[in-house]
Amino acid sequence: MNYETLVDILENNRTVDRAITYVLGENEERRVSFAEVHARALGILHHLQAMGAQRGEKMIIFLSSNEQFMDGYWAAVCGGIVPVPLAVGISDEHRHKLLRIAAKLGAPLLYTDRKSLERLATLAAESGQQELFDRLKVRTFLADTITDISKAGKLHRPSPEDIAFIQFSSGSTSEPKGVVLTHANLVANMKASIQQGRFSEQDITLSWMPLTHDMGLIGFYLNHFTARAQVHIMPTDLFVRRPLLWLQTCSKKRVTITCSPNFGYRHLLKVLGDRKLEGVDLSSVRLIFNGAEPISVDLCNEFMGKFAYAGLKRRAMFPVYG
């Protein structure tokens, strides 16, 4: 792995016969080839630059669609624009957080959709933050208005020391704090992860973790995109509503690497109850990462024991940080 930046990775992977598959339901998915990921990034960058986006500016990404999220993320990276991913969530607290962060960043761009912008407008009006919202609105790009991406934007080749993106803490107990991640930070992390996990082009991965989360964006998108695996992404809310679909998809796609925090294993077991998942074969899974929350050994044992009949190898459970 001789890459120095995310742009290096994106460019070097555009000729690889691999894809990101967005799992949208039991029999619904959308496949985006690595070549399309590259082309869409540059096509959307053209629109961002046309509205005045400049290298070094911050761009809040506030989208529930995983595909639209990654389109915006890659477009920003290709233009030297700094992505600031924020979770849309299901409550006003997430919109309050966005406004607090927008004020902290000064004059950021906002990459969102019409529905989210309308909800943000309502909250701003109700909470006396109309002036802040008005400043943000004039620098807003709506992802759901894109119809033509045939014209490529001007690519910026970053240095390893340039900022790749900014992660904000949850802000649940204090003001959200931004953690600056450079291209060098990410590439070093990915090199170590790929080596330790022996990730390769033979891997097939699946994650339902939010792309605003370390495990979702870095652990199961950037890592496996870089390793040229076949990447599958499932919406978090789909997992919450239908947790059994996670393992059913693992079986159907012959997934080799997947993940969940502690609560995900508990949630699935609660929904499953005393039943068995009929017709599910998990023998292809070589790693099932467990992190992002304190790890319960009892829960690990219960989960792995529960699915031993489906061929899930006991040694596949792999604790990671969080």
LINRARA-V562472 format. One record per residue. N is the residue number from 0. RES is the residue in three letters. SS is DSSP state (h for helix, s for strand, l for the rest). PHI is phi in radians with two decimals (none if undefined). Layout:
BEGIN
[[N,RES,SS,PHI] [N,RES,SS,PHI]]
END
This chain:
BEGIN
[[0,MET,l,none] [1,ASN,l,-1.82] [2,TYR,l,-1.29] [3,GLU,l,-2.02] [4,THR,l,-2.46] [5,LEU,h,-1.14] [6,VAL,h,-1.15] [7,ASP,h,-0.98] [8,ILE,h,-1.13] [9,LEU,h,-1.04] [10,GLU,h,-1.20] [11,ASN,h,-1.23] [12,ASN,l,-1.65] [13,ARG,l,-1.23] [14,THR,l,-1.77] [15,VAL,l,-1.45] [16,ASP,l,-1.43] [17,ARG,l,-2.43] [18,ALA,s,-2.59] [19,ILE,s,-1.69] [20,THR,s,-1.89] [21,TYR,s,-1.62] [22,VAL,s,-1.42] [23,LEU,s,-1.89] [24,GLY,s,3.12] [25,GLU,l,-1.04] [26,ASN,l,-2.22] [27,GLU,s,-2.35] [28,GLU,s,-2.73] [29,ARG,s,-2.29] [30,ARG,s,-1.80] [31,VAL,s,-2.12] [32,SER,s,-1.17] [33,PHE,h,-1.03] [34,ALA,h,-1.11] [35,GLU,h,-1.20] [36,VAL,h,-1.00] [37,HIS,h,-1.12] [38,ALA,h,-1.13] [39,ARG,h,-1.15] [40,ALA,h,-1.03] [41,LEU,h,-1.24] [42,GLY,h,-1.14] [43,ILE,h,-1.28] [44,LEU,h,-1.02] [45,HIS,h,-0.99] [46,HIS,h,-1.17] [47,LEU,h,-1.12] [48,GLN,h,-1.20] [49,ALA,h,-1.13] [50,MET,l,-1.55] [51,GLY,l,1.82] [52,ALA,l,-1.10] [53,GLN,l,-2.06] [54,ARG,l,-0.95] [55,GLY,l,1.61] [56,GLU,l,-1.30] [57,LYS,s,-1.60] [58,MET,s,-2.30] [59,ILE,s,-1.25] [60,ILE,s,-1.87] [61,PHE,s,-2.33] [62,LEU,l,-2.47] [63,SER,l,-1.54] [64,SER,l,-1.33] [65,ASN,h,-1.08] [66,GLU,h,-1.17] [67,GLN,h,-1.10] [68,PHE,h,-1.02] [69,MET,h,-1.22] [70,ASP,h,-1.00] [71,GLY,h,-1.17] [72,TYR,h,-1.05] [73,TRP,h,-1.15] [74,ALA,h,-1.05] [75,ALA,h,-1.08] [76,VAL,h,-1.00] [77,CYS,h,-1.20] [78,GLY,l,-1.77] [79,GLY,l,1.28] [80,ILE,l,-1.47] [81,VAL,s,-1.62] [82,PRO,s,-1.21] [83,VAL,s,-2.21] [84,PRO,s,-1.27] [85,LEU,l,-2.31] [86,ALA,l,-1.29] [87,VAL,l,-1.24] [88,GLY,l,1.14] [89,ILE,l,-2.16] [90,SER,l,-2.30] [91,ASP,h,-1.11] [92,GLU,h,-1.02] [93,HIS,h,-1.19] [94,ARG,h,-1.29] [95,HIS,h,-1.04] [96,LYS,h,-1.06] [97,LEU,h,-1.02] [98,LEU,h,-1.15] [99,ARG,h,-1.11] [100,ILE,h,-1.24] [101,ALA,h,-1.04] [102,ALA,h,-1.13] [103,LYS,h,-1.17] [104,LEU,h,-1.39] [105,GLY,l,1.72] [106,ALA,l,-2.37] [107,PRO,l,-1.35] [108,LEU,s,-1.40] [109,LEU,s,-2.24] [110,TYR,s,-1.96] [111,THR,s,-2.60] [112,ASP,l,-2.14] [113,ARG,h,-1.05] [114,LYS,h,-1.08] [115,SER,h,-1.16] [116,LEU,h,-1.15] [117,GLU,h,-1.10] [118,ARG,h,-1.15] [119,LEU,h,-1.14] [120,ALA,h,-1.08] [121,THR,h,-1.07] [122,LEU,h,-1.10] [123,ALA,h,-1.07] [124,ALA,h,-1.15] [125,GLU,h,-1.27] [126,SER,l,-1.84] [127,GLY,l,1.25] [128,GLN,l,-2.08] [129,GLN,h,-1.10] [130,GLU,h,-1.11] [131,LEU,h,-1.11] [132,PHE,h,-1.12] [133,ASP,h,-1.06] [134,ARG,h,-1.13] [135,LEU,h,-1.27] [136,LYS,h,-1.08] [137,VAL,l,-1.22] [138,ARG,l,-1.99] [139,THR,s,-1.74] [140,PHE,s,-2.05] [141,LEU,s,-1.62] [142,ALA,h,-1.10] [143,ASP,h,-1.46] [144,THR,h,-1.79] [145,ILE,l,-1.26] [146,THR,l,-2.13] [147,ASP,l,-2.36] [148,ILE,l,-2.14] [149,SER,l,-1.33] [150,LYS,l,-1.77] [151,ALA,l,-1.47] [152,GLY,l,-1.34] [153,LYS,l,-1.51] [154,LEU,l,-1.23] [155,HIS,l,-1.88] [156,ARG,l,-1.64] [157,PRO,l,-1.32] [158,SER,l,-1.61] [159,PRO,l,-1.00] [160,GLU,l,-1.47] [161,ASP,l,-1.21] [162,ILE,s,-1.27] [163,ALA,s,-1.56] [164,PHE,s,-2.91] [165,ILE,s,-2.07] [166,GLN,s,-1.78] [167,PHE,s,-1.77] [168,SER,l,-1.15] [169,SER,l,-1.12] [170,GLY,l,1.24] [171,SER,l,-1.27] [172,THR,l,-2.06] [173,SER,l,-2.82] [174,GLU,l,-1.09] [175,PRO,l,-1.01] [176,LYS,l,-2.01] [177,GLY,s,-1.55] [178,VAL,s,-1.84] [179,VAL,s,-1.50] [180,LEU,s,-2.03] [181,THR,s,-1.54] [182,HIS,h,-1.03] [183,ALA,h,-1.10] [184,ASN,h,-0.99] [185,LEU,h,-1.16] [186,VAL,h,-1.12] [187,ALA,h,-1.11] [188,ASN,h,-1.09] [189,MET,h,-1.20] [190,LYS,h,-1.01] [191,ALA,h,-1.14] [192,SER,h,-1.14] [193,ILE,h,-1.12] [194,GLN,h,-1.19] [195,GLN,h,-1.19] [196,GLY,h,-1.51] [197,ARG,l,0.91] [198,PHE,l,-1.22] [199,SER,l,-2.69] [200,GLU,l,-1.15] [201,GLN,l,-1.43] [202,ASP,l,-1.39] [203,ILE,s,-2.19] [204,THR,s,-2.05] [205,LEU,s,-2.54] [206,SER,s,-2.44] [207,TRP,l,-2.00] [208,MET,l,-1.23] [209,PRO,l,-1.05] [210,LEU,l,-1.33] [211,THR,l,-1.55] [212,HIS,l,-1.93] [213,ASP,h,-0.80] [214,MET,h,-1.16] [215,GLY,h,-1.29] [216,LEU,h,-1.40] [217,ILE,h,-1.46] [218,GLY,h,-1.12] [219,PHE,h,-2.12] [220,TYR,h,-1.97] [221,LEU,h,-1.09] [222,ASN,h,-0.98] [223,HIS,h,-1.45] [224,PHE,h,-1.10] [225,THR,h,-1.11] [226,ALA,l,-1.36] [227,ARG,l,1.13] [228,ALA,l,-1.44] [229,GLN,s,-1.50] [230,VAL,s,-1.77] [231,HIS,s,-2.14] [232,ILE,s,-2.14] [233,MET,s,-2.00] [234,PRO,l,-1.05] [235,THR,h,-1.04] [236,ASP,h,-1.19] [237,LEU,h,-1.19] [238,PHE,h,-1.09] [239,VAL,h,-1.06] [240,ARG,h,-1.33] [241,ARG,l,-2.38] [242,PRO,l,-1.04] [243,LEU,h,-1.15] [244,LEU,h,-1.10] [245,TRP,h,-0.99] [246,LEU,h,-1.29] [247,GLN,h,-1.11] [248,THR,h,-1.24] [249,CYS,h,-0.98] [250,SER,h,-1.18] [251,LYS,h,-1.10] [252,LYS,h,-1.61] [253,ARG,l,1.02] [254,VAL,l,-1.11] [255,THR,l,-1.81] [256,ILE,s,-2.42] [257,THR,s,-2.54] [258,CYS,s,-2.84] [259,SER,s,-2.97] [260,PRO,l,-1.33] [261,ASN,h,-0.90] [262,PHE,h,-1.14] [263,GLY,h,-1.16] [264,TYR,h,-1.12] [265,ARG,h,-1.15] [266,HIS,h,-1.08] [267,LEU,h,-1.11] [268,LEU,h,-1.11] [269,LYS,h,-1.15] [270,VAL,h,-1.19] [271,LEU,h,-1.21] [272,GLY,l,1.11] [273,ASP,l,-1.55] [274,ARG,l,-1.33] [275,LYS,l,-2.03] [276,LEU,l,-1.49] [277,GLU,l,-1.24] [278,GLY,l,1.29] [279,VAL,l,-1.77] [280,ASP,l,-2.08] [281,LEU,l,-1.88] [282,SER,l,-1.19] [283,SER,l,-1.36] [284,VAL,l,-1.26] [285,ARG,l,-1.78] [286,LEU,s,-2.46] [287,ILE,s,-2.26] [288,PHE,s,-1.24] [289,ASN,s,-2.30] [290,GLY,l,-2.89] [291,ALA,l,1.34] [292,GLU,l,-2.50] [293,PRO,l,-0.94] [294,ILE,l,-1.67] [295,SER,l,-1.65] [296,VAL,h,-1.10] [297,ASP,h,-1.06] [298,LEU,h,-1.18] [299,CYS,h,-1.01] [300,ASN,h,-1.08] [301,GLU,h,-1.11] [302,PHE,h,-1.15] [303,MET,h,-1.18] [304,GLY,h,-1.19] [305,LYS,h,-1.09] [306,PHE,l,-1.91] [307,ALA,h,-1.08] [308,TYR,h,-1.10] [309,ALA,h,-1.58] [310,GLY,l,1.54] [311,LEU,l,-1.24] [312,LYS,l,-1.26] [313,ARG,h,-1.05] [314,ARG,h,-1.34] [315,ALA,h,-1.26] [316,MET,s,-1.13] [317,PHE,s,-2.33] [318,PRO,s,-1.27] [319,VAL,l,-2.29] [320,TYR,l,-1.21] [321,GLY,l,2.23]]
END
